[in-house]
Amino acid sequence: MTESTPMCFFELEYTVCVYTYVYTCLSLYLIIEWLINELICIIITQNKHSTKKSTTKK
């Protein structure tokens, strides 16, 4: 089995796996980073709104 199939095929498959893994990790990292930024933005706007409300009440 191993003799009939060339070694480069396995190496190619391995590199493809590694690239896919790295790409997936990077995508997940970017998505998580984007979500965190969105959350921070939401929190900041919420805080601004709350401070505005409190200042208008006074």
C-alpha distance matrix in Angstrom:
0.0 3.8 5.4 5.4 6.5 9.7 11.1 14.2 12.8 12.3 15.7 17.3 16.3 17.7 20.9 21.4 21.3 23.7 26.0 26.1 27.0 29.6 31.0 31.4 33.1 35.4 36.3 37.1 39.1 41.0 41.7 42.9 45.0 46.5 47.3 49.0 51.0 52.1 53.1 55.1 56.8 57.7 59.1 61.1 62.6 63.3 65.1 67.0 68.1 69.2 71.2 72.8 73.8 75.2 77.2 78.6 79.7 81.6
3.8 0.0 3.8 5.6 5.4 7.3 7.9 11.4 10.7 9.9 12.9 15.0 14.5 15.4 18.4 19.5 19.5 21.5 23.9 24.5 25.2 27.5 29.2 29.8 31.3 33.5 34.7 35.5 37.3 39.3 40.3 41.4 43.3 44.9 45.9 47.4 49.4 50.6 51.7 53.5 55.2 56.3 57.6 59.5 61.1 62.0 63.6 65.5 66.8 67.8 69.6 71.3 72.5 73.8 75.7 77.2 78.4 80.2
5.4 3.8 0.0 3.8 5.6 6.9 8.5 11.8 11.8 12.0 14.6 16.5 16.8 17.9 20.5 21.7 22.2 24.1 26.2 27.1 28.0 30.1 31.7 32.7 34.1 36.1 37.4 38.5 40.1 42.0 43.1 44.4 46.1 47.7 48.9 50.4 52.2 53.5 54.7 56.4 58.1 59.3 60.6 62.4 64.0 65.0 66.6 68.4 69.7 70.9 72.6 74.3 75.5 76.9 78.7 80.2 81.5 83.2
5.4 5.6 3.8 0.0 3.8 6.4 9.3 11.9 11.1 12.1 15.0 16.1 16.2 18.2 20.6 21.2 22.0 24.3 26.0 26.6 28.0 30.2 31.4 32.3 34.2 36.0 36.9 38.3 40.2 41.7 42.7 44.2 46.0 47.4 48.6 50.3 52.0 53.1 54.5 56.3 57.8 58.9 60.5 62.3 63.7 64.7 66.5 68.2 69.4 70.7 72.5 74.0 75.2 76.7 78.5 79.9 81.2 83.1
6.5 5.4 5.6 3.8 0.0 3.8 6.5 8.7 7.3 8.5 11.5 12.4 12.5 14.5 16.8 17.4 18.4 20.6 22.2 22.9 24.4 26.5 27.6 28.6 30.5 32.3 33.2 34.6 36.5 38.0 39.0 40.6 42.3 43.6 44.9 46.6 48.3 49.4 50.8 52.6 54.1 55.3 56.8 58.6 59.9 61.1 62.8 64.5 65.7 67.0 68.8 70.3 71.5 73.1 74.8 76.2 77.5 79.4
9.7 7.3 6.9 6.4 3.8 0.0 3.8 5.5 5.8 7.5 9.4 10.5 11.7 13.4 15.1 16.3 17.7 19.4 20.8 22.1 23.6 25.3 26.5 28.0 29.7 31.1 32.3 34.0 35.5 36.9 38.3 39.9 41.3 42.7 44.3 45.9 47.3 48.7 50.2 51.8 53.2 54.6 56.2 57.7 59.2 60.5 62.1 63.6 65.0 66.4 68.1 69.5 70.9 72.4 74.0 75.5 77.0 78.7
11.1 7.9 8.5 9.3 6.5 3.8 0.0 3.8 5.4 5.4 6.5 8.8 10.1 10.8 12.6 14.5 15.6 16.8 18.6 20.1 21.3 22.7 24.4 25.9 27.2 28.7 30.3 31.7 33.0 34.7 36.2 37.6 38.9 40.6 42.1 43.4 44.9 46.5 47.9 49.4 50.9 52.5 53.8 55.3 57.0 58.3 59.7 61.3 62.8 64.1 65.7 67.2 68.7 70.1 71.6 73.3 74.7 76.3
14.2 11.4 11.8 11.9 8.7 5.5 3.8 0.0 3.8 5.4 4.9 6.0 8.5 9.6 10.3 12.1 14.0 15.0 16.2 18.0 19.6 20.7 22.0 23.9 25.4 26.5 28.0 29.8 31.0 32.4 34.0 35.6 36.8 38.3 40.0 41.5 42.7 44.3 45.9 47.3 48.7 50.3 51.8 53.1 54.7 56.2 57.7 59.1 60.6 62.1 63.6 65.0 66.6 68.0 69.5 71.0 72.6 74.3
12.8 10.7 11.8 11.1 7.3 5.8 5.4 3.8 0.0 3.8 5.4 5.1 6.2 8.6 10.0 10.6 12.3 14.3 15.3 16.4 18.3 19.9 20.9 22.4 24.3 25.6 26.7 28.4 30.0 31.3 32.6 34.4 35.8 37.1 38.6 40.3 41.7 43.0 44.6 46.2 47.5 49.0 50.6 52.1 53.5 54.8 56.5 58.0 59.3 60.8 62.5 63.8 65.3 66.8 68.4 69.8 71.3 73.1
12.3 9.9 12.0 12.1 8.5 7.5 5.4 5.4 3.8 0.0 3.8 5.4 5.0 6.1 8.6 9.8 10.4 12.2 14.2 15.2 16.3 18.2 19.7 20.8 22.4 24.1 25.4 26.7 28.3 30.0 31.3 32.6 34.2 35.8 37.1 38.6 40.3 41.6 43.0 44.6 46.2 47.5 48.9 50.6 52.1 53.3 54.9 56.5 57.9 59.2 60.9 62.4 63.8 65.2 66.9 68.4 69.8 71.5
15.7 12.9 14.6 15.0 11.5 9.4 6.5 4.9 5.4 3.8 0.0 3.8 5.4 5.0 6.2 8.5 9.7 10.4 12.2 14.0 15.1 16.3 18.0 19.7 20.9 22.3 24.0 25.5 26.7 28.2 29.9 31.3 32.5 34.2 35.8 37.1 38.5 40.2 41.6 43.0 44.5 46.1 47.5 48.9 50.6 51.9 53.3 54.9 56.5 57.8 59.3 60.8 62.4 63.7 65.2 66.9 68.4 70.0
17.3 15.0 16.5 16.1 12.4 10.5 8.8 6.0 5.1 5.4 3.8 0.0 3.8 5.3 5.2 6.1 8.5 9.8 10.5 12.1 14.1 15.2 16.2 18.1 19.8 20.8 22.1 24.0 25.4 26.6 28.1 29.9 31.1 32.4 34.2 35.8 37.0 38.4 40.1 41.6 42.9 44.5 46.1 47.4 48.9 50.3 51.9 53.3 54.8 56.3 57.8 59.2 60.8 62.3 63.7 65.2 66.8 68.5
16.3 14.5 16.8 16.2 12.5 11.7 10.1 8.5 6.2 5.0 5.4 3.8 0.0 3.8 5.6 5.1 6.2 8.7 9.9 10.4 12.2 14.2 15.1 16.3 18.2 19.8 20.8 22.3 24.1 25.5 26.6 28.3 29.9 31.2 32.6 34.3 35.8 37.0 38.6 40.3 41.7 43.0 44.6 46.2 47.6 48.8 50.5 52.1 53.4 54.8 56.5 57.9 59.3 60.8 62.4 63.9 65.3 67.1
17.7 15.4 17.9 18.2 14.5 13.4 10.8 9.6 8.6 6.1 5.0 5.3 3.8 0.0 3.8 5.4 5.0 6.2 8.6 9.8 10.5 12.2 14.1 15.2 16.4 18.2 19.8 21.0 22.4 24.2 25.6 26.8 28.3 30.0 31.4 32.7 34.4 35.9 37.2 38.7 40.3 41.8 43.1 44.7 46.3 47.5 49.0 50.7 52.2 53.4 55.0 56.6 58.0 59.3 61.0 62.6 64.0 65.6
20.9 18.4 20.5 20.6 16.8 15.1 12.6 10.3 10.0 8.6 6.2 5.2 5.6 3.8 0.0 3.8 5.3 5.0 6.0 8.4 9.7 10.4 11.9 13.9 15.1 16.2 17.9 19.7 20.7 22.1 23.9 25.4 26.4 28.1 29.8 31.1 32.4 34.1 35.7 37.0 38.4 40.1 41.5 42.8 44.5 45.9 47.4 48.8 50.4 51.8 53.2 54.7 56.4 57.7 59.2 60.8 62.4 63.9
21.4 19.5 21.7 21.2 17.4 16.3 14.5 12.1 10.6 9.8 8.5 6.1 5.1 5.4 3.8 0.0 3.8 5.5 5.1 6.0 8.4 9.8 10.3 12.0 14.1 15.1 16.1 18.0 19.6 20.7 22.1 23.9 25.3 26.5 28.1 29.9 31.1 32.4 34.1 35.7 37.0 38.4 40.1 41.5 42.9 44.3 46.0 47.4 48.8 50.3 51.9 53.2 54.7 56.3 57.8 59.3 60.8 62.6
21.3 19.5 22.2 22.0 18.4 17.7 15.6 14.0 12.3 10.4 9.7 8.5 6.2 5.0 5.3 3.8 0.0 3.8 5.5 5.1 6.0 8.6 9.8 10.4 12.2 14.1 15.2 16.3 18.1 19.8 20.9 22.3 24.0 25.5 26.7 28.3 30.0 31.3 32.6 34.3 35.9 37.1 38.6 40.3 41.8 42.9 44.6 46.2 47.6 48.8 50.5 52.1 53.4 54.8 56.5 58.0 59.4 61.2
23.7 21.5 24.1 24.3 20.6 19.4 16.8 15.0 14.3 12.2 10.4 9.8 8.7 6.2 5.0 5.5 3.8 0.0 3.8 5.4 5.0 6.1 8.4 9.8 10.5 12.2 14.0 15.3 16.3 18.2 19.8 20.9 22.2 24.1 25.5 26.7 28.3 30.0 31.3 32.6 34.3 35.9 37.1 38.6 40.3 41.6 43.0 44.6 46.2 47.4 48.9 50.5 52.1 53.3 54.9 56.6 58.0 59.6
26.0 23.9 26.2 26.0 22.2 20.8 18.6 16.2 15.3 14.2 12.2 10.5 9.9 8.6 6.0 5.1 5.5 3.8 0.0 3.8 5.4 5.1 5.9 8.4 9.8 10.4 12.0 14.0 15.0 16.2 18.0 19.7 20.7 22.1 24.0 25.4 26.6 28.1 29.9 31.2 32.5 34.2 35.7 37.0 38.5 40.0 41.5 42.9 44.5 46.0 47.4 48.8 50.4 51.9 53.3 54.9 56.5 58.1
26.1 24.5 27.1 26.6 22.9 22.1 20.1 18.0 16.4 15.2 14.0 12.1 10.4 9.8 8.4 6.0 5.1 5.4 3.8 0.0 3.8 5.5 5.1 6.0 8.5 9.8 10.3 12.1 14.0 15.2 16.2 18.0 19.6 20.8 22.2 24.0 25.4 26.6 28.2 29.9 31.2 32.6 34.2 35.8 37.1 38.4 40.2 41.7 43.0 44.4 46.1 47.5 48.9 50.4 52.0 53.4 54.9 56.7
27.0 25.2 28.0 28.0 24.4 23.6 21.3 19.6 18.3 16.3 15.1 14.1 12.2 10.5 9.7 8.4 6.0 5.0 5.4 3.8 0.0 3.8 5.5 5.2 6.2 8.6 9.9 10.6 12.2 14.2 15.3 16.4 18.1 19.8 21.0 22.3 24.2 25.6 26.8 28.4 30.1 31.4 32.7 34.4 36.0 37.1 38.6 40.4 41.8 43.0 44.6 46.2 47.6 48.9 50.6 52.2 53.5 55.2
29.6 27.5 30.1 30.2 26.5 25.3 22.7 20.7 19.9 18.2 16.3 15.2 14.2 12.2 10.4 9.8 8.6 6.1 5.1 5.5 3.8 0.0 3.8 5.5 5.1 6.1 8.5 9.8 10.4 12.2 14.1 15.2 16.2 18.1 19.8 20.8 22.2 24.1 25.5 26.7 28.3 30.0 31.2 32.6 34.4 35.7 37.0 38.6 40.3 41.6 42.9 44.5 46.1 47.4 48.9 50.6 52.1 53.6
31.0 29.2 31.7 31.4 27.6 26.5 24.4 22.0 20.9 19.7 18.0 16.2 15.1 14.1 11.9 10.3 9.8 8.4 5.9 5.1 5.5 3.8 0.0 3.8 5.4 5.1 6.1 8.5 9.7 10.5 12.1 14.1 15.1 16.3 18.2 19.8 20.9 22.3 24.1 25.5 26.7 28.3 30.0 31.3 32.7 34.2 35.8 37.2 38.6 40.2 41.7 43.0 44.6 46.2 47.6 49.1 50.7 52.4
31.4 29.8 32.7 32.3 28.6 28.0 25.9 23.9 22.4 20.8 19.7 18.1 16.3 15.2 13.9 12.0 10.4 9.8 8.4 6.0 5.2 5.5 3.8 0.0 3.8 5.4 5.0 6.1 8.5 9.8 10.4 12.1 14.0 15.2 16.3 18.1 19.8 20.8 22.3 24.1 25.5 26.7 28.3 30.0 31.4 32.5 34.3 35.9 37.1 38.5 40.2 41.7 43.0 44.5 46.2 47.6 49.0 50.8
33.1 31.3 34.1 34.2 30.5 29.7 27.2 25.4 24.3 22.4 20.9 19.8 18.2 16.4 15.1 14.1 12.2 10.5 9.8 8.5 6.2 5.1 5.4 3.8 0.0 3.8 5.4 5.1 6.0 8.6 9.9 10.4 12.0 14.1 15.2 16.3 18.1 19.8 20.8 22.3 24.1 25.5 26.6 28.3 30.1 31.2 32.6 34.3 35.8 37.0 38.5 40.2 41.6 42.9 44.5 46.2 47.6 49.2
35.4 33.5 36.1 36.0 32.3 31.1 28.7 26.5 25.6 24.1 22.3 20.8 19.8 18.2 16.2 15.1 14.1 12.2 10.4 9.8 8.6 6.1 5.1 5.4 3.8 0.0 3.8 5.4 5.0 6.1 8.5 9.8 10.3 12.1 14.1 15.1 16.2 18.1 19.7 20.8 22.3 24.1 25.4 26.6 28.3 29.9 31.2 32.6 34.3 35.7 37.1 38.6 40.2 41.6 43.0 44.6 46.2 47.8
36.3 34.7 37.4 36.9 33.2 32.3 30.3 28.0 26.7 25.4 24.0 22.1 20.8 19.8 17.9 16.1 15.2 14.0 12.0 10.3 9.9 8.5 6.1 5.0 5.4 3.8 0.0 3.8 5.4 5.1 6.1 8.5 9.7 10.4 12.2 14.1 15.2 16.3 18.2 19.8 20.9 22.4 24.1 25.6 26.8 28.3 30.0 31.4 32.7 34.3 35.9 37.2 38.7 40.3 41.8 43.2 44.7 46.5
37.1 35.5 38.5 38.3 34.6 34.0 31.7 29.8 28.4 26.7 25.5 24.0 22.3 21.0 19.7 18.0 16.3 15.3 14.0 12.1 10.6 9.8 8.5 6.1 5.1 5.4 3.8 0.0 3.8 5.5 5.1 6.0 8.4 9.8 10.4 12.1 14.1 15.1 16.3 18.2 19.8 20.8 22.3 24.1 25.6 26.6 28.3 30.0 31.3 32.5 34.3 35.8 37.1 38.5 40.2 41.7 43.0 44.8
39.1 37.3 40.1 40.2 36.5 35.5 33.0 31.0 30.0 28.3 26.7 25.4 24.1 22.4 20.7 19.6 18.1 16.3 15.0 14.0 12.2 10.4 9.7 8.5 6.0 5.0 5.4 3.8 0.0 3.8 5.5 5.2 6.0 8.5 9.8 10.5 12.2 14.1 15.2 16.3 18.2 19.8 20.9 22.3 24.2 25.4 26.7 28.4 30.0 31.2 32.6 34.3 35.9 37.1 38.6 40.4 41.8 43.3
41.0 39.3 42.0 41.7 38.0 36.9 34.7 32.4 31.3 30.0 28.2 26.6 25.5 24.2 22.1 20.7 19.8 18.2 16.2 15.2 14.2 12.2 10.5 9.8 8.6 6.1 5.1 5.5 3.8 0.0 3.8 5.5 5.0 6.0 8.5 9.8 10.4 12.1 14.1 15.2 16.3 18.2 19.8 20.8 22.4 24.0 25.5 26.7 28.3 29.9 31.3 32.6 34.3 35.8 37.1 38.7 40.4 42.0
41.7 40.3 43.1 42.7 39.0 38.3 36.2 34.0 32.6 31.3 29.9 28.1 26.6 25.6 23.9 22.1 20.9 19.8 18.0 16.2 15.3 14.1 12.1 10.4 9.9 8.5 6.1 5.1 5.5 3.8 0.0 3.8 5.4 5.1 6.1 8.6 9.8 10.4 12.2 14.2 15.2 16.4 18.2 19.8 21.0 22.3 24.1 25.6 26.7 28.3 30.0 31.3 32.7 34.3 35.9 37.2 38.7 40.6
42.9 41.4 44.4 44.2 40.6 39.9 37.6 35.6 34.4 32.6 31.3 29.9 28.3 26.8 25.4 23.9 22.3 20.9 19.7 18.0 16.4 15.2 14.1 12.1 10.4 9.8 8.5 6.0 5.2 5.5 3.8 0.0 3.8 5.4 5.0 6.1 8.6 9.7 10.4 12.2 14.1 15.2 16.3 18.2 19.9 20.8 22.3 24.1 25.5 26.6 28.3 30.0 31.2 32.6 34.3 35.9 37.2 38.9
45.0 43.3 46.1 46.0 42.3 41.3 38.9 36.8 35.8 34.2 32.5 31.1 29.9 28.3 26.4 25.3 24.0 22.2 20.7 19.6 18.1 16.2 15.1 14.0 12.0 10.3 9.7 8.4 6.0 5.0 5.4 3.8 0.0 3.8 5.5 5.1 6.2 8.6 9.8 10.5 12.3 14.2 15.2 16.4 18.3 19.8 20.9 22.4 24.2 25.5 26.8 28.4 30.1 31.3 32.7 34.5 36.0 37.5
46.5 44.9 47.7 47.4 43.6 42.7 40.6 38.3 37.1 35.8 34.2 32.4 31.2 30.0 28.1 26.5 25.5 24.1 22.1 20.8 19.8 18.1 16.3 15.2 14.1 12.1 10.4 9.8 8.5 6.0 5.1 5.4 3.8 0.0 3.8 5.4 5.1 6.1 8.6 9.8 10.5 12.2 14.2 15.2 16.4 18.1 19.8 20.9 22.4 24.1 25.6 26.8 28.4 30.0 31.4 32.8 34.5 36.2
47.3 45.9 48.9 48.6 44.9 44.3 42.1 40.0 38.6 37.1 35.8 34.2 32.6 31.4 29.8 28.1 26.7 25.5 24.0 22.2 21.0 19.8 18.2 16.3 15.2 14.1 12.2 10.4 9.8 8.5 6.1 5.0 5.5 3.8 0.0 3.8 5.4 5.0 6.1 8.6 9.8 10.4 12.2 14.1 15.3 16.2 18.1 19.8 20.9 22.2 24.1 25.5 26.7 28.3 30.0 31.4 32.7 34.6
49.0 47.4 50.4 50.3 46.6 45.9 43.4 41.5 40.3 38.6 37.1 35.8 34.3 32.7 31.1 29.9 28.3 26.7 25.4 24.0 22.3 20.8 19.8 18.1 16.3 15.1 14.1 12.1 10.5 9.8 8.6 6.1 5.1 5.4 3.8 0.0 3.8 5.4 5.0 6.1 8.6 9.8 10.4 12.1 14.2 15.1 16.3 18.2 19.8 20.8 22.3 24.1 25.5 26.6 28.3 30.1 31.3 32.9
51.0 49.4 52.2 52.0 48.3 47.3 44.9 42.7 41.7 40.3 38.5 37.0 35.8 34.4 32.4 31.1 30.0 28.3 26.6 25.4 24.2 22.2 20.9 19.8 18.1 16.2 15.2 14.1 12.2 10.4 9.8 8.6 6.2 5.1 5.4 3.8 0.0 3.8 5.4 5.1 6.1 8.6 9.8 10.4 12.2 14.0 15.2 16.4 18.2 19.8 20.9 22.3 24.2 25.5 26.7 28.4 30.1 31.6
52.1 50.6 53.5 53.1 49.4 48.7 46.5 44.3 43.0 41.6 40.2 38.4 37.0 35.9 34.1 32.4 31.3 30.0 28.1 26.6 25.6 24.1 22.3 20.8 19.8 18.1 16.3 15.1 14.1 12.1 10.4 9.7 8.6 6.1 5.0 5.4 3.8 0.0 3.8 5.4 5.1 6.2 8.6 9.8 10.6 12.1 14.1 15.2 16.4 18.2 19.8 20.9 22.4 24.2 25.6 26.8 28.5 30.4
53.1 51.7 54.7 54.5 50.8 50.2 47.9 45.9 44.6 43.0 41.6 40.1 38.6 37.2 35.7 34.1 32.6 31.3 29.9 28.2 26.8 25.5 24.1 22.3 20.8 19.7 18.2 16.3 15.2 14.1 12.2 10.4 9.8 8.6 6.1 5.0 5.4 3.8 0.0 3.8 5.4 5.0 6.1 8.5 9.9 10.3 12.1 14.1 15.2 16.2 18.1 19.7 20.8 22.2 24.1 25.6 26.8 28.6
55.1 53.5 56.4 56.3 52.6 51.8 49.4 47.3 46.2 44.6 43.0 41.6 40.3 38.7 37.0 35.7 34.3 32.6 31.2 29.9 28.4 26.7 25.5 24.1 22.3 20.8 19.8 18.2 16.3 15.2 14.2 12.2 10.5 9.8 8.6 6.1 5.1 5.4 3.8 0.0 3.8 5.4 5.1 6.1 8.6 9.7 10.4 12.2 14.1 15.1 16.3 18.1 19.8 20.8 22.3 24.2 25.6 27.0
56.8 55.2 58.1 57.8 54.1 53.2 50.9 48.7 47.5 46.2 44.5 42.9 41.7 40.3 38.4 37.0 35.9 34.3 32.5 31.2 30.1 28.3 26.7 25.5 24.1 22.3 20.9 19.8 18.2 16.3 15.2 14.1 12.3 10.5 9.8 8.6 6.1 5.1 5.4 3.8 0.0 3.8 5.5 5.1 6.1 8.5 9.8 10.5 12.2 14.1 15.2 16.3 18.2 19.8 20.9 22.4 24.2 25.8
57.7 56.3 59.3 58.9 55.3 54.6 52.5 50.3 49.0 47.5 46.1 44.5 43.0 41.8 40.1 38.4 37.1 35.9 34.2 32.6 31.4 30.0 28.3 26.7 25.5 24.1 22.4 20.8 19.8 18.2 16.4 15.2 14.2 12.2 10.4 9.8 8.6 6.2 5.0 5.4 3.8 0.0 3.8 5.5 5.2 6.0 8.5 9.8 10.4 12.1 14.1 15.2 16.3 18.2 19.8 21.0 22.4 24.4
59.1 57.6 60.6 60.5 56.8 56.2 53.8 51.8 50.6 48.9 47.5 46.1 44.6 43.1 41.5 40.1 38.6 37.1 35.7 34.2 32.7 31.2 30.0 28.3 26.6 25.4 24.1 22.3 20.9 19.8 18.2 16.3 15.2 14.2 12.2 10.4 9.8 8.6 6.1 5.1 5.5 3.8 0.0 3.8 5.5 5.0 6.1 8.6 9.8 10.4 12.1 14.0 15.2 16.3 18.1 19.8 20.9 22.6
61.1 59.5 62.4 62.3 58.6 57.7 55.3 53.1 52.1 50.6 48.9 47.4 46.2 44.7 42.8 41.5 40.3 38.6 37.0 35.8 34.4 32.6 31.3 30.0 28.3 26.6 25.6 24.1 22.3 20.8 19.8 18.2 16.4 15.2 14.1 12.1 10.4 9.8 8.5 6.1 5.1 5.5 3.8 0.0 3.8 5.4 5.1 6.1 8.6 9.8 10.5 12.1 14.1 15.2 16.3 18.2 19.9 21.2
62.6 61.1 64.0 63.7 59.9 59.2 57.0 54.7 53.5 52.1 50.6 48.9 47.6 46.3 44.5 42.9 41.8 40.3 38.5 37.1 36.0 34.4 32.7 31.4 30.1 28.3 26.8 25.6 24.2 22.4 21.0 19.9 18.3 16.4 15.3 14.2 12.2 10.6 9.9 8.6 6.1 5.2 5.5 3.8 0.0 3.8 5.4 5.0 6.1 8.5 9.8 10.4 12.2 14.1 15.2 16.4 18.3 20.0
63.3 62.0 65.0 64.7 61.1 60.5 58.3 56.2 54.8 53.3 51.9 50.3 48.8 47.5 45.9 44.3 42.9 41.6 40.0 38.4 37.1 35.7 34.2 32.5 31.2 29.9 28.3 26.6 25.4 24.0 22.3 20.8 19.8 18.1 16.2 15.1 14.0 12.1 10.3 9.7 8.5 6.0 5.0 5.4 3.8 0.0 3.8 5.4 5.1 6.1 8.6 9.8 10.5 12.2 14.2 15.3 16.5 18.5
65.1 63.6 66.6 66.5 62.8 62.1 59.7 57.7 56.5 54.9 53.3 51.9 50.5 49.0 47.4 46.0 44.6 43.0 41.5 40.2 38.6 37.0 35.8 34.3 32.6 31.2 30.0 28.3 26.7 25.5 24.1 22.3 20.9 19.8 18.1 16.3 15.2 14.1 12.1 10.4 9.8 8.5 6.1 5.1 5.4 3.8 0.0 3.8 5.4 5.0 6.1 8.4 9.7 10.4 12.1 14.1 15.2 16.6
67.0 65.5 68.4 68.2 64.5 63.6 61.3 59.1 58.0 56.5 54.9 53.3 52.1 50.7 48.8 47.4 46.2 44.6 42.9 41.7 40.4 38.6 37.2 35.9 34.3 32.6 31.4 30.0 28.4 26.7 25.6 24.1 22.4 20.9 19.8 18.2 16.4 15.2 14.1 12.2 10.5 9.8 8.6 6.1 5.0 5.4 3.8 0.0 3.8 5.5 5.1 6.0 8.5 9.8 10.5 12.2 14.2 15.5
68.1 66.8 69.7 69.4 65.7 65.0 62.8 60.6 59.3 57.9 56.5 54.8 53.4 52.2 50.4 48.8 47.6 46.2 44.5 43.0 41.8 40.3 38.6 37.1 35.8 34.3 32.7 31.3 30.0 28.3 26.7 25.5 24.2 22.4 20.9 19.8 18.2 16.4 15.2 14.1 12.2 10.4 9.8 8.6 6.1 5.1 5.4 3.8 0.0 3.8 5.5 5.0 6.1 8.6 9.9 10.5 12.3 14.4
69.2 67.8 70.9 70.7 67.0 66.4 64.1 62.1 60.8 59.2 57.8 56.3 54.8 53.4 51.8 50.3 48.8 47.4 46.0 44.4 43.0 41.6 40.2 38.5 37.0 35.7 34.3 32.5 31.2 29.9 28.3 26.6 25.5 24.1 22.2 20.8 19.8 18.2 16.2 15.1 14.1 12.1 10.4 9.8 8.5 6.1 5.0 5.5 3.8 0.0 3.8 5.4 5.1 6.1 8.6 9.9 10.6 12.5
71.2 69.6 72.6 72.5 68.8 68.1 65.7 63.6 62.5 60.9 59.3 57.8 56.5 55.0 53.2 51.9 50.5 48.9 47.4 46.1 44.6 42.9 41.7 40.2 38.5 37.1 35.9 34.3 32.6 31.3 30.0 28.3 26.8 25.6 24.1 22.3 20.9 19.8 18.1 16.3 15.2 14.1 12.1 10.5 9.8 8.6 6.1 5.1 5.5 3.8 0.0 3.8 5.4 5.0 6.1 8.6 9.8 10.7
72.8 71.3 74.3 74.0 70.3 69.5 67.2 65.0 63.8 62.4 60.8 59.2 57.9 56.6 54.7 53.2 52.1 50.5 48.8 47.5 46.2 44.5 43.0 41.7 40.2 38.6 37.2 35.8 34.3 32.6 31.3 30.0 28.4 26.8 25.5 24.1 22.3 20.9 19.7 18.1 16.3 15.2 14.0 12.1 10.4 9.8 8.4 6.0 5.0 5.4 3.8 0.0 3.8 5.4 5.1 6.2 8.6 10.0
73.8 72.5 75.5 75.2 71.5 70.9 68.7 66.6 65.3 63.8 62.4 60.8 59.3 58.0 56.4 54.7 53.4 52.1 50.4 48.9 47.6 46.1 44.6 43.0 41.6 40.2 38.7 37.1 35.9 34.3 32.7 31.2 30.1 28.4 26.7 25.5 24.2 22.4 20.8 19.8 18.2 16.3 15.2 14.1 12.2 10.5 9.7 8.5 6.1 5.1 5.4 3.8 0.0 3.8 5.5 5.2 6.2 8.8
75.2 73.8 76.9 76.7 73.1 72.4 70.1 68.0 66.8 65.2 63.7 62.3 60.8 59.3 57.7 56.3 54.8 53.3 51.9 50.4 48.9 47.4 46.2 44.5 42.9 41.6 40.3 38.5 37.1 35.8 34.3 32.6 31.3 30.0 28.3 26.6 25.5 24.2 22.2 20.8 19.8 18.2 16.3 15.2 14.1 12.2 10.4 9.8 8.6 6.1 5.0 5.4 3.8 0.0 3.8 5.5 5.2 6.5
77.2 75.7 78.7 78.5 74.8 74.0 71.6 69.5 68.4 66.9 65.2 63.7 62.4 61.0 59.2 57.8 56.5 54.9 53.3 52.0 50.6 48.9 47.6 46.2 44.5 43.0 41.8 40.2 38.6 37.1 35.9 34.3 32.7 31.4 30.0 28.3 26.7 25.6 24.1 22.3 20.9 19.8 18.1 16.3 15.2 14.2 12.1 10.5 9.9 8.6 6.1 5.1 5.5 3.8 0.0 3.8 5.4 5.2
78.6 77.2 80.2 79.9 76.2 75.5 73.3 71.0 69.8 68.4 66.9 65.2 63.9 62.6 60.8 59.3 58.0 56.6 54.9 53.4 52.2 50.6 49.1 47.6 46.2 44.6 43.2 41.7 40.4 38.7 37.2 35.9 34.5 32.8 31.4 30.1 28.4 26.8 25.6 24.2 22.4 21.0 19.8 18.2 16.4 15.3 14.1 12.2 10.5 9.9 8.6 6.2 5.2 5.5 3.8 0.0 3.8 5.4
79.7 78.4 81.5 81.2 77.5 77.0 74.7 72.6 71.3 69.8 68.4 66.8 65.3 64.0 62.4 60.8 59.4 58.0 56.5 54.9 53.5 52.1 50.7 49.0 47.6 46.2 44.7 43.0 41.8 40.4 38.7 37.2 36.0 34.5 32.7 31.3 30.1 28.5 26.8 25.6 24.2 22.4 20.9 19.9 18.3 16.5 15.2 14.2 12.3 10.6 9.8 8.6 6.2 5.2 5.4 3.8 0.0 3.8
81.6 80.2 83.2 83.1 79.4 78.7 76.3 74.3 73.1 71.5 70.0 68.5 67.1 65.6 63.9 62.6 61.2 59.6 58.1 56.7 55.2 53.6 52.4 50.8 49.2 47.8 46.5 44.8 43.3 42.0 40.6 38.9 37.5 36.2 34.6 32.9 31.6 30.4 28.6 27.0 25.8 24.4 22.6 21.2 20.0 18.5 16.6 15.5 14.4 12.5 10.7 10.0 8.8 6.5 5.2 5.4 3.8 0.0
